[in-house]
Amino acid sequence: MYASHSLRRVNPTLMYSESGNLKGVQEILGHINIENTALYLGIGKEEAIDLARKYRA
């Protein structure tokens, strides 16, 4: 059984896994802090920071 919030995470998680673009997913989700996006997607802080630097707009 899945909760509605779990299903809401599917699309951003797929976008991140296919593109590796954490900054883009952050923008789509409307998160101000990249760390919040990393927590939301369940990735580590260091990975999030590295990706944010790579894809910084």
C-alpha positions as CSV (number, residue, x, y, z in Angstrom):
1,M,0.0,0.0,0.0
2,Y,1.3,3.5,-0.9
3,A,0.4,6.8,0.7
4,S,-0.4,9.8,-1.5
5,H,2.8,11.5,-0.4
6,S,4.9,8.5,-1.5
7,L,3.3,8.6,-4.9
8,R,4.0,12.3,-5.1
9,R,7.7,11.6,-4.8
10,V,7.8,9.2,-7.8
11,N,8.0,11.8,-10.6
12,P,10.8,14.0,-9.0
13,T,12.7,10.9,-8.1
14,L,12.5,9.6,-11.7
15,M,13.5,13.0,-13.0
16,Y,16.6,13.1,-10.7
17,S,17.6,9.5,-11.4
18,E,17.4,10.0,-15.2
19,S,19.0,13.4,-15.4
20,G,21.2,13.7,-12.2
21,N,20.1,17.3,-12.2
22,L,19.4,18.0,-8.6
23,K,19.2,21.8,-9.2
24,G,16.5,21.3,-11.8
25,V,14.4,19.1,-9.5
26,Q,14.9,21.7,-6.7
27,E,13.4,24.3,-9.0
28,I,10.5,22.1,-10.0
29,L,9.7,21.3,-6.4
30,G,10.0,25.0,-5.4
31,H,12.5,24.2,-2.6
32,I,14.7,27.1,-1.5
33,N,17.4,24.9,0.1
34,I,19.1,22.2,-2.0
35,E,19.5,20.2,1.2
36,N,15.7,19.9,1.5
37,T,15.6,18.5,-2.0
38,A,18.3,16.0,-1.2
39,L,16.3,14.9,1.9
40,Y,13.1,14.7,-0.1
41,L,14.8,12.4,-2.7
42,G,16.7,10.4,-0.1
43,I,20.2,11.3,-1.3
44,G,23.2,12.2,0.8
45,K,24.2,15.7,1.6
46,E,27.6,15.5,-0.1
47,E,26.1,14.0,-3.3
48,A,23.5,16.8,-3.3
49,I,26.2,19.5,-2.9
50,D,28.4,18.0,-5.7
51,L,25.4,17.8,-8.0
52,A,24.3,21.3,-7.2
53,R,27.8,22.6,-8.1
54,K,27.8,20.7,-11.3
55,Y,24.4,21.9,-12.5
56,R,24.4,25.4,-11.0
57,A,22.6,27.8,-13.2
